[in-house]
Amino acid sequence: MKPIFLTFVCTVLPTLLAAEIRLPAIISDHMVLQQQADVRLWGEAAPDSKVQIIPSWDKTRHTVTADAEGRWEATIRTPEAGGPYEIVLSDKDGSRTLHDVMSGEVWLCGGQSNMDISFRGLANQPVANAVDEILDSDYPQLRLFRVKRDYNLVPLRDCRGEWNVSGPQSAETFSAVGFLFGRMLHQRMKVPVGMITCAWGGSKVEAWMSRENLLRFAGVRIPDRVDPNRANVTPSVLYNAMLLPISGYTIKGCLFYQGEANITNPEAYRERFPAMVAEWRQLWNADFPFFYVQLAPYGYTNMGWSPNDRQVARFREVQQACLADIPYSGLAATSDIGALHTIHPADKQTLAKRLFYLACADCYGFRGFESRGPTYRAMKIQGDSIALSFDHAPYGISSGGEPIRGFEIAGEDRVFHPAEAHIKGRSTVWVHSEAVPEPVAVRYCFTNYFHANLYNNYGLVAYPFRTDDWNE
């Protein structure tokens, strides 16, 4: 009997197992589905078999047919926020049940290390108040999914990862920014929240774009092999292995913190970043809101640059310019939360709040406040001074009674000098320097490192800017 049994195990059993309904990692127990939406479920079953899906919230029977390769997908309508629910999936060979499924708000978090960094921090680079945040993480209706690092030259159909209920063990290793945002959203909206992190430290924007998309741009080369030590900067390979497997999982919006790996070529980023966002939206077949983070002040001595140099100032300017080509987007300012000696600022709480304010205003209909900091609008030369006006500061602009830092002024010689700045009226800043009697241009925090202190009356910091377009 033993040889017959072994024959059964080696031949028949794999066939039976192959016929079972299989689901990608992102569709599993504890997941959160976007509420009141037509969400997509997908997986594999026996070729040409009929798959039935019955969610417990309405008991509606959905039937789809797997194709010749066994792939199937279905669209089901989710209820208003609530749960837990079950979803039963079955075909002719059996059934499986998804447990503890919630309906609520789902957000995707993408980017590189400043998005990926957890409350554990990095070597000699902690996250502020890490223990307090970890201890305040026991929220049964907050769920966390982290796509594990992977890369491939060809598109993959699944990734590694799992949904976890928020608690000290799961929150500790999740994106700090993503967790903090999700907790605030859960507390404010009082609904289940699902946060998905798909990020890799040091990754370039090109790594998150498809081969077909990148080949439209000059100078992009897709390698035939991947050096594992450089996977995060290799075009397309993170898109293939990490993003594609979760694409189509219905989300409310995306938070993105990336750019440090692209700072040496801001002109290319100006074209490729909006193209990446457009491709992601095409993958999801949805124009979801996209909120991203301006690079924080940092000395960049590791690049051989000086804190007072302007290489990254130009990149921040490009990030702001990208708003014009990314509909339904917002930029979170970091002008006052950088760190001279680390590219990973410890203050993730302030950043998460600013992303949350954008979401509250643009996605959830909250009113009565500005969600963005003062944004340069126009200048007017007034004798030996320049008067600056701002948007997003209707009720005033302030430096908290301290001297305003970060302003420079130049004349026709294009040489910038440190300048004094004073607030006149509600939201006008006058800039002046004895060294520049006939000024023509102003710059504000237009260096690699600075510490801004200009805010609107809602406590949101001003974005860096310049009034000139000079190349030097």
Secondary structure, DSSP 8 states (H G I E B T S, - for coil): -HHHHHHIIIIIHHHHHHHS-B--TTSSTT-EEETTSEEEEEEE-STT-EEEEEETTT---EEEE--TTSEEEEEEE--SSEEEEEEEEEETTEEEEEEEEEEEEEEEEEESHHHH--TT-BTTB--TTHHHHHHT--EEEEEEEE------SS--S-----EEEESHHHHHTS-HHHHHHHHHHHHHH-S-EEEEEEE-TT--GGGGS-HHHHTTSTT----SS--GGGGGGSTTHHIIIIIGGGTTS--SEEEEE--GGGTT-HHHHHHHHHHHHHHHHHHHTS---EEEE-------GGGT--TT--HHHHHHHHHHHGGGGSSSEEEE--TTS--TT-SS-S-HHHHHHHHHHHHHHHTS---SS-SS--EEEEEEEETTEEEEEEES-TT-EE-TTS----EEEE-TT--EEE-EEEEETTTEEEEE-TT-SS--EEEES-SSS-----EETTS-B---EES-----
